[in-house]
Amino acid sequence: MESTGGGGGGGDRLEPALVRLALVVLVGAVVVQLDATIVSVALDTLARSFDVGVSTIQWVSTGYLLALAVVIPLTGWSVERFGGKRMWLASLTLFLVGSVLCGIAWSAGSLIAFRVVQGAGGGLLLPLMQTILAQAAGPARLGRLMATVAVPALLTPVLGPVVGGVLIDDLGWRWIFLVNVPVCAVAIALAWRLMPEMRVAQRHPFDGVGFALLSPGLAVAIYGLSEAGRRGDFADPRALVPMIVGLAMIAVFAWHALRTRIVPLIDLRLFRFASFCGSAGMMFLFGLSLYGAMLLLPLYEQQVRGRSAIEAGLLLAPQGLGMMLAMIVVGRLVDRTSPRLLVLIGLGLSLLGSVAYTQVGVDTSEVLLGGSLVLRGMGLAAASIPVMSAAYHGLRPADIPRATSAVRIFQQIGGSLGTAVLAVVLAHQLRGTTPGGAVADLGTQAHAYAVAFWWTLGLSLLAVPLALLLPGRAAGSPRSAAPPDRLVAAETAAGSDPGTPGVAPAEPGPVARPV
């Protein structure tokens, strides 16, 4: 039995087994993260290839998003039932199969259906990555490990449009899906050989009622938000009705989760703990501001400045540079410094970097905007890594899978809501200045984007009070560190089936501070 993360502070150096595990999951996760942004630049090409309208081909993205919403709540239970390694391999395989099918799609309908398959696999991979690393590392090392694997997650919104544009121009649209195949094959081989089995203390019965309420509720609510963003109006019945139905189902799930005698699909009792509550709320707001802004930034460059998709992606590269610079520093500090302090500093940098975009015009200096993106990237990286690791502060190892599902759900809803809100704000600004449906001049369009960027600034400010709920003590300090789960070798001396959950009880961590 190999333990790779001590519960205490340990040294600054991560154990080789932990680094190896991080690299294994990174190979699989990066292809999923990149795929979502690559496809976003291909919708116009796909519509022309299949001779369908934008409203039809938009389901290539919407179907993927809805599949994500359905499967994310299953993460916690599936890890308990089947183990992290088995679920990782199954999810990667499903994503690979979906990618192959998308690459050979013969119609818009078949492509949409295959994207749902792809989304079902991809939706599990990201929360699985976070769960596997959190269980392996323990809080004393989790921050550094998250800093290692977070770079691709933060860079893919920048790199995706560039990679997608190159693939479409040089190889054709099918390769935006087929390029996933060799990467997935390598990721599966590495995980099969190198990923240890992570055993759980006990298995809980499946919360069928919770699944019937939460997963469809999330999917319907996110569909409503997507429609609101696409139509530029939250009051449109085609957006409003799904949002109300979805939120009602989620509310009924919350009532069920607090009353059921079995462990619910998402354990809402975790929200009693200040650090988890603050982290979940901040991930919601990060999704709100990050994904919303990533809608606005390339659109501004393309529609107002006349850039191509590839040029727009390259002009966003300074944000990726800022993220990498911050990762170097944050990776060293995150397990030795108060998460609250790091997050507040990160929020300050992010807000400062966003100010220039509230003043954009047709001829705003690219140097000014690029420098602002560096600051914004540094702030996003400095804030997001401590938030992800602080979510597990003081929780028992057995709580980690369901905690991860909850945090990911909040981030997913935040991203969908942020995209919808800013799309509606932008549409209203343009409609309000161009009566009769006339096309706005470039100056008017630039002003509309500036107003929308003010909204991203305001949404980011909402995260400041939530940051105060985060721990004021470093996770690596003796009073705050909780012991990790063990990494168990794929084959034990007794020759037991590595896929069968073990019976050794998990070591409980200290009780987190209730709200």
Stockholm file with secondary structure:
# STOCKHOLM 1.0

chainA/1-515         MESTGGGGGGGDRLEPALVRLALVVLVGAVVVQLDATIVSVALDTLARSFDVGVSTIQWVSTGYLLALAVVIPLTGWSVERFGGKRMWLASLTLFLVGSVLCGIAWSAGSLIAFRVVQGAGGGLLLPLMQTILAQAAGPARLGRLMATVAVPALLTPVLGPVVGGVLIDDLGWRWIFLVNVPVCAVAIALAWRLMPEMRVAQRHPFDGVGFALLSPGLAVAIYGLSEAGRRGDFADPRALVPMIVGLAMIAVFAWHALRTRIVPLIDLRLFRFASFCGSAGMMFLFGLSLYGAMLLLPLYEQQVRGRSAIEAGLLLAPQGLGMMLAMIVVGRLVDRTSPRLLVLIGLGLSLLGSVAYTQVGVDTSEVLLGGSLVLRGMGLAAASIPVMSAAYHGLRPADIPRATSAVRIFQQIGGSLGTAVLAVVLAHQLRGTTPGGAVADLGTQAHAYAVAFWWTLGLSLLAVPLALLLPGRAAGSPRSAAPPDRLVAAETAAGSDPGTPGVAPAEPGPVARPV
#=GR chainA/1-515 SS CBCCSCSSCCCSSCCHHHHHHHHHHHHHHHHHHHHHHHHHTSHHHHHHHHTCCHHHHTHHHHHHHHHHHHHGGGHHHHHHHHCHHHHHHHHHHHHHHHHHHHHTCCSHHHHHHHHHHHHHHHHHHHHHHHHHHHHHHCHHHHHHHHHHHHHHHHHHHHHHHHHHHHHHHHTCTTHHHHTHHHHHHHHHHHHHHHCCBCCCSCCCCCCHHHHHHHHHHHHHHHHHHHHHHHHTCTTSHHHHHHHHHHHHHHHHHHHHHHHCSSCCSSCGGGGGBHHHHHHHHHHHHHHHHHHHHHHHHHHIIIIISCCCHHHHHHHTHHHHHHHHHHHHHHHHHTTTSCHHHHHHHHHHHHHHHHHGGGGCCTTCCHHHHHHHHHHHHHHHHHHHHHHHHHTTTTCCGGGHHHHHHHHHHHHHHHHHHHHHHHHHHHHHHHHHHSGGGCCCCHHHHHHHHHHHHHHHHHHHHTHHHHHTTSCSSCTTSTTTCCCCCCBBCSSCTTCCCTTSCCCSCCCCCCCCCBC
#=GC SS_cons         CBCCSCSSCCCSSCCHHHHHHHHHHHHHHHHHHHHHHHHHTSHHHHHHHHTCCHHHHTHHHHHHHHHHHHHGGGHHHHHHHHCHHHHHHHHHHHHHHHHHHHHTCCSHHHHHHHHHHHHHHHHHHHHHHHHHHHHHHCHHHHHHHHHHHHHHHHHHHHHHHHHHHHHHHHTCTTHHHHTHHHHHHHHHHHHHHHCCBCCCSCCCCCCHHHHHHHHHHHHHHHHHHHHHHHHTCTTSHHHHHHHHHHHHHHHHHHHHHHHCSSCCSSCGGGGGBHHHHHHHHHHHHHHHHHHHHHHHHHHIIIIISCCCHHHHHHHTHHHHHHHHHHHHHHHHHTTTSCHHHHHHHHHHHHHHHHHGGGGCCTTCCHHHHHHHHHHHHHHHHHHHHHHHHHTTTTCCGGGHHHHHHHHHHHHHHHHHHHHHHHHHHHHHHHHHHSGGGCCCCHHHHHHHHHHHHHHHHHHHHTHHHHHTTSCSSCTTSTTTCCCCCCBBCSSCTTCCCTTSCCCSCCCCCCCCCBC
//
